[in-house]
Amino acid sequence: AYVHPNIQGALLQYQNDNLFVDAFCDWRSLPTDTQREAFRLMLNGRYQGSYFHAGALLSMNHLASKKFQKNGVCDDAFVNPTCGIDLPWLDTLSLTAGYILAYQWDRIRSSQASFSQGFMIDFQARWRRLALKNSLYLGENLQPLYPQHGNALYLGDPFYQSSFYNRCDIYCYLIQSKFVNCLFSWNLHYTKEFGWDHQQQLICRFSTEALTKSKNLRNLFEK
């Protein structure tokens, strides 16, 4: 759920038949009169076996002051190790479990950092042009500073303030080719505090890399 469409910085990727690793620095904004300095660091990796996969995601968001104001420094970081199984019965059929440990510190409002933790279970299934992904989160508030800083600090969905959050995405792939990938998704959200919500998305991706003969690396934001 931590998604940002563009990277303004540096990206390193490595992959082979069983492993991928992504590392990047995203300098989201420089300090000016109207905006605060912000950047994020992320390291993501996964090993894929025949029927088993394991990986981890480490991320840190850093929010500092405006150019001539002392707004304080805020950090949001988390580590998310995962493991799961892949079954061969459909085009895609997988179950993944993970643990999340999050760290937040607003240095101008608090003298010490706070920690929160939880568990996630992801289920994915795909058959031909139809797909389903369900993500269940159980645990503590992962975004305790959201009321003060919103998406200036947190790049993830605000639903993760809840102790119980379930998201179910239903996909239909409309166009699939080497150059174009178009899909429609219906996203259903449920939290213990606010009940049901939903949204619809029409996503089109155009691959300029497919015009070259070089091997394409993994898309950071693919569904």
N, C-alpha and C positions, 0 to 999 in steps of 0.2 A: 503494500500500500504506500510505500514511500517512493513516489514517482515525480520526476521533474523532466519536462520534455527536452531541454537543451542543456548542454554542458559548456561552460565558459571557463576553460582551463586546460587540463591535460588528462589524457586517457591512455592507459596501457592495458592490452589484452593478450592473453595466451590461451590457446586451446589445442587439444589433440582429440583423438577418438573417444577418450574416456574422461577428459578433464578440461575445465575452463576456469580461468581466473581473470577478474576485472578489477582494476584499481584506478581511481580517478580523483582529481581535485577539481571542484566546481566553485569558481569564484563568482558568487551570485550577485554581489553588489559592492561597489567601492563607497567609502564614506563621503557624503556630500552634505549640503545644507538641509536636504529633505529626506535622505535615506541613510540607513545604518549600514555599516560594513558587515558583510555576511559571506561565509564560505562553508563548504561541506567536504569532507573526506569520506571515501567509501572503498571497502575491500570486499569483494564477493567471489566465492569459489564453490565449485561442486564437482564431485567425482561421480561418474555414472557407470555402474556395472550392468550386467545383463538383467538382473532383477532387483538390484539394490542401488540406492544413491545416498550420498551424504555430503553435507556442505556447511557453509557458515557465511553470515553476512555481518560485517562490522561497519558502523556508520557514525559520523559525528557532524552535527550542525553547530556552527559558531556564529553568534550574533554579537557585534560590538557596537560602538557609539557612532553617532553622526559626526560630521567634520568638526563642528565647534560646540558640541554638546557632550556632556558626560551622562550617557544613558545607561552605563553599566555594561557588563559583559555577561552573556548567557550562553550556556552550552547544553546541547541535547545529544546524547550518545547512546548507542545500544549495541549489544552483541546478540546474534540469533543463530545458534547452531541447529542443524536439522538433519534428519535421516528419514528414509522411507523405502517403500517397495514399489516396483513397477511390474504389472501383470500383463501378459501378452494377449488377452482375450479380445481387446478392441484396438483401434488405431492408437489410442492413449488410454491408460487406466493406471492411476497411481495414487498412493496415499502417503502423506508426509507429515511428520510430527516435529515440532520445534519448541525450544525454550527461548524466552526473551528476557534479558536483563537490561534495564534502561537506567540512564544516569542523567539528572538535570541539575543545573545550578544557575540561579539568577544572583549574581554576586552583589548587586546593589540592594536586593531585598532580603537576602539570607546570608548567614555567616557560614553555612555548610551545605553540601550537596544532598540531594535526595535520591533514593533508588526505588525502582518499582520493577515488578517481574510478572511473568505470565506464560501461558502455553498456547501454541497454535496448532491446529490440525487442518491440513489442506487435502481436499479430494478433487481429482481431475479425471474427467472421462471425455473421450472424443470418438465419434463414429462418423466417418465420411465428413459431411459439412456441418454436423451438429456437435456442439461441445458444451460441457458444464464444468464449472469450477466452484467449489464451496470452501470457504475459509471460516473457521471458528476460532475465536479468541476468548480465553478464560483467564482472568487475572486482575491485577491492580491497574490503576490509571497510568497509562504510559505517557500522557501529555498533561501533567499537572500545571504547567505554565501556559497552557493554551489560552485561558481567559485574559492573560496579560499581553501575550505576544502573538497569538494566532499563527497564521502561516508564514509570518516573518521568521519564526524559529522552526516550526514543525512543517515539514513538507508532506506528511502523511495525512490520511483521512482523519477528521476530528472524532470519528466514531471510536477511536482507540482510547478515548477518555472513559469509556464504559468498562465495567467489570465483566460484561457478557456481550459479545458482538459477533453476529453471524452475517456473512456476505455470500450471496449466491449469484453467480454470473452465468447466464445462459447465452450461448453464442450460436450464430448462424454465419458460416463463411460464404459470402456471396460471390466473390471473385478470388481465384487463386492461380497465380501464374508466376513466372520468373521475375516479372517486372512490377506486378501490382498484386496487393493483398488487401481485400476489402471484406469487412465483417460487420455484422450488427450484433449488439449485445444489450441484454436487459439485465440490469443490476439491482438485486433486491437486498436491502439492508435491514437488519433488526438489532436493536439494542434493548437492554432491560429497562432503561429509563424512558425511552421515547417511542418504543414500538417499531412499526414498519415504516420504511421509506423506499423509494425506488427511483431509478433513472435509466435513460436509454442513451446508447452511443452508436454512432455510425463512424467507423474507423477505416481510413484508407491510407495505405503505405505504398510509396513508390520507391523502388530500389534503383538508385543510380549505379551502385556497385555491380549490379547484374549486367551492366553494359560492358564491363571489363572482364578479362579472363582470370583475374586474380581470385583466389579463394575468399569467399565472404566470411568474415568473423561473425560471432554471435551478436544479434541485435540486443542491446541493453534493455529495451523496453517492450519486447515482443510479448504477446499474450501467451 
